[in-house]
Amino acid sequence: MNYLAHFVLANPQGPARLGALIGDFLKGDVTGLYARDIEIEIILHRRIDSWTDGHTFPRATKRLFPEPQRRFAPILLDIYWDHLLIRHWPLLAHTPFEEFVDETYDLLLRHRALLPHGLRDSIGAMVNGRFLHSCRDMEGVARSVERLARRWRYGSKLLAAAPNLHDLPADISDAFPAFFTELKDYVAIERAALQSARSPRPEIQANST
């Protein structure tokens, strides 16, 4: 899952939602580094990525990519899921899209001091660039892939695989709401378990999605 999906899945109370972004930038055991509500969302970020990687829907979609380019499908699909989330927003989110992202931008700027140093330094530019709007259309998806490719040693191969997103059948989009709803249910169960746990098990591995 990409940035927008993680924010939608996060606890909206107070600064807890920060954990949805921090989970992409902070690795290792986070126990005690943040207030418990933020810590839980960091842990959930990692569990969301693991759950998504193992789910039959993303795995089946990955197989639609040609074999030589299939290794890049999970990265491309993470970005594409944000596009489908925006496309199906009225079905999957309670708050209107513009209101939700504006609230999220404001939260990030007000609490930037809580962010890891590298993220703290760049969050202003990310918000000014309206990064949560980036996948509203396929041109924005392409730009997001290009930005990622510029920072990665295999960027040229990622760009070569990106056109496959345009060839995905319509039933992938049609099936996304059910998949995301299932993910929301999973997150609710996991969050409740973490909130009730007295001594949470340290999470020592983070995905890079």
Secondary structure, DSSP 8 states (H G I E B T S, - for coil): --HHHHHHHS--SGGGGHHHHHTTT--S--TTTS-HHHHHHHHHHHHHHHHHHHSHHHHHHHTTS-GGGGGGHHHHHHHHHHHHHHHTHHHH-SS-HHHHHHHHHHHHHHTGGGS-HHHHHHHHHHHHTTGGGTTSSHHHHHHHHHHHHHTSTTHHHHHHHGGGGGGS-HHHHHHHHHHHHHHHHHHHHHHHHHHH-SS----------
